């Protein structure tokens, strides 16, 4: 199996019991999954897009993490996703949306 160039993780606030309850889920993080997947396809980005358990940055939700770059983006929206994926296609980050050092 060839591993993808990128893994894009979207916090969906799953808890140990398995239920999505937190801020990212309440801010419709799951609705962004298809948008991100289609955006990657439109830009020919070789990426896997998936949800995660709580990433513990609830005040910045929805949160999206791009690996292996270790880019942590907060308060993502469709408009921000477009900018982020455009930059990723050029192997760049959008610093103004990054929430980690």
Secondary structure, 3 states (H helix, E strand, C coil): CCCCCEEEEEEEEECCCCCECCHHHHCCCCHHHHHHHHHHHHCCCCEEEEEEECCCCHHHCCCEEEECCCEEECCCCHHHHHHHHHHHHCCCCCHHHECCC
